[in-house]
Amino acid sequence: MSRNVTVTGIERTFGDNDIIVSKTNLKGHITYANDVFLKIADFTEKEVLGQPHSLIRHPQMPRCVFKLLWQTVEAGQEIFAYVINRTKHGDHYWVYAHVTPSRDRSGRIIGYHSNRRVPDREILENQIIPLYRDLLREETRHGDRKTGMLAGEQMMKDLLAREGVAYDEYIATLGKPHLRASREGQVSLPRDQAIQLEQSTCFQA
Ligand SMILES: Cc1cc2nc3c(=O)[nH]c(=O)nc-3n(C[C@H](O)[C@H](O)[C@H](O)COP(=O)(O)O)c2cc1C
């Protein structure tokens, strides 16, 4: 989706107990959206079904985050990410998304599923918004999209290297530094995170 979309700067919010749900096929085209999704995004079901999920892409989202999202779920892993989305009329809403692959009985990936909850406001204001602003600035500084995205990716990798954590741990422990494993010695990640890190070519510390 082009960055030349209308945005109003008006933020929309949803309830602490609400979950915004959507499902996609393997190409990221929407196959299901719950009522909470439709209500906050101002779309009817008919308007979203079959559409690419970038329908609600907000121009303030760094490209490198979506690259990591796709790389992770296509590799069969789950990912958590903070995302700003755009409503039909250009308002925006922040979510904390948990995106997972859906599998058939034989284990084959047949689509993807995202559950989104209200993000922690302090983490958003103090960490995610400034981080995404920097990533976006870096991405848009370059002439073409691909070079820009690679530069954003590098910026994120550098941040993770400085912090001494992988993406998953960084996201999971935002605002909770005491939960972060020390990188002075050996860090043992849960097995699925370690596999994901081995497989991911971006955002590695
Ligand atoms: C299950 C699932 C949920 C997604 N949810 C969102 C979302 O809420 N907002 C969004 O902008 N992109 C979402 N995406 C990513 C989009 O498919 C797309 O990569 C992103 O909007 C960037 O689009 P672009 O490459 O056209 O700029 C989701 C992808 C999947 C697989």
The ligand as an SDF file (V2000), in Angstrom:
LIG
                    3D

 31 33  0  0  0  0  0  0  0  0999 V2000
   -2.6110  -12.7100   10.1490 C   0  0  0  0  0  0  0  0  0  0  0  0
   -2.0460  -11.3990    9.6690 C   0  0  0  0  0  0  0  0  0  0  0  0
   -2.4910  -10.2210   10.2380 C   0  0  0  0  0  0  0  0  0  0  0  0
   -1.9920   -8.9850    9.8100 C   0  0  0  0  0  0  0  0  0  0  0  0
   -2.4640   -7.8620   10.4140 N   0  0  0  0  0  0  0  0  0  0  0  0
   -2.0530   -6.6630    9.9580 C   0  0  0  0  0  0  0  0  0  0  0  0
   -2.5860   -5.4770   10.5160 C   0  0  0  0  0  0  0  0  0  0  0  0
   -3.3660   -5.4900   11.4740 O   0  0  0  0  0  0  0  0  0  0  0  0
   -2.1710   -4.2860   10.0000 N   0  0  0  0  0  0  0  0  0  0  0  0
   -1.2720   -4.2230    8.9730 C   0  0  0  0  0  0  0  0  0  0  0  0
   -0.9580   -3.1030    8.5290 O   0  0  0  0  0  0  0  0  0  0  0  0
   -0.7310   -5.3410    8.4370 N   0  0  0  0  0  0  0  0  0  0  0  0
   -1.0980   -6.5380    8.9040 C   0  0  0  0  0  0  0  0  0  0  0  0
   -0.5600   -7.6750    8.3730 N   0  0  0  0  0  0  0  0  0  0  0  0
    0.5640   -7.5320    7.4130 C   0  0  0  0  0  0  0  0  0  0  0  0
    0.0920   -7.2550    6.0070 C   0  0  0  0  0  0  0  0  0  0  0  0
   -0.1320   -8.4900    5.3580 O   0  0  0  0  0  0  0  0  0  0  0  0
    1.1590   -6.4600    5.2130 C   0  0  0  0  0  0  0  0  0  0  0  0
    2.3700   -7.1630    5.2170 O   0  0  0  0  0  0  0  0  0  0  0  0
    1.4050   -5.0610    5.7890 C   0  0  0  0  0  0  0  0  0  0  0  0
    0.1960   -4.3580    5.9200 O   0  0  0  0  0  0  0  0  0  0  0  0
    2.3730   -4.2690    4.9110 C   0  0  0  0  0  0  0  0  0  0  0  0
    1.8370   -4.1000    3.6540 O   0  0  0  0  0  0  0  0  0  0  0  0
    2.6810   -3.5490    2.4450 P   0  0  0  0  0  0  0  0  0  0  0  0
    3.8250   -4.4950    2.2440 O   0  0  0  0  0  0  0  0  0  0  0  0
    1.7430   -3.5400    1.2950 O   0  0  0  0  0  0  0  0  0  0  0  0
    3.1700   -2.1980    2.8130 O   0  0  0  0  0  0  0  0  0  0  0  0
   -1.0200   -8.9240    8.7800 C   0  0  0  0  0  0  0  0  0  0  0  0
   -0.5690  -10.1230    8.2060 C   0  0  0  0  0  0  0  0  0  0  0  0
   -1.0600  -11.3400    8.6530 C   0  0  0  0  0  0  0  0  0  0  0  0
   -0.5490  -12.6160    8.0400 C   0  0  0  0  0  0  0  0  0  0  0  0
  1  2  1  0
  2  3  1  0
  2 30  2  0
  3  4  2  0
  4  5  1  0
  4 28  1  0
  5  6  2  0
  6  7  1  0
  6 13  1  0
  7  8  2  0
  7  9  1  0
  9 10  1  0
 10 11  2  0
 10 12  1  0
 12 13  2  0
 13 14  1  0
 14 15  1  0
 14 28  1  0
 15 16  1  0
 16 17  1  0
 16 18  1  0
 18 19  1  0
 18 20  1  0
 20 21  1  0
 20 22  1  0
 22 23  1  0
 23 24  1  0
 24 25  2  0
 24 26  1  0
 24 27  1  0
 28 29  2  0
 29 30  1  0
 30 31  1  0
M  END
$$$$
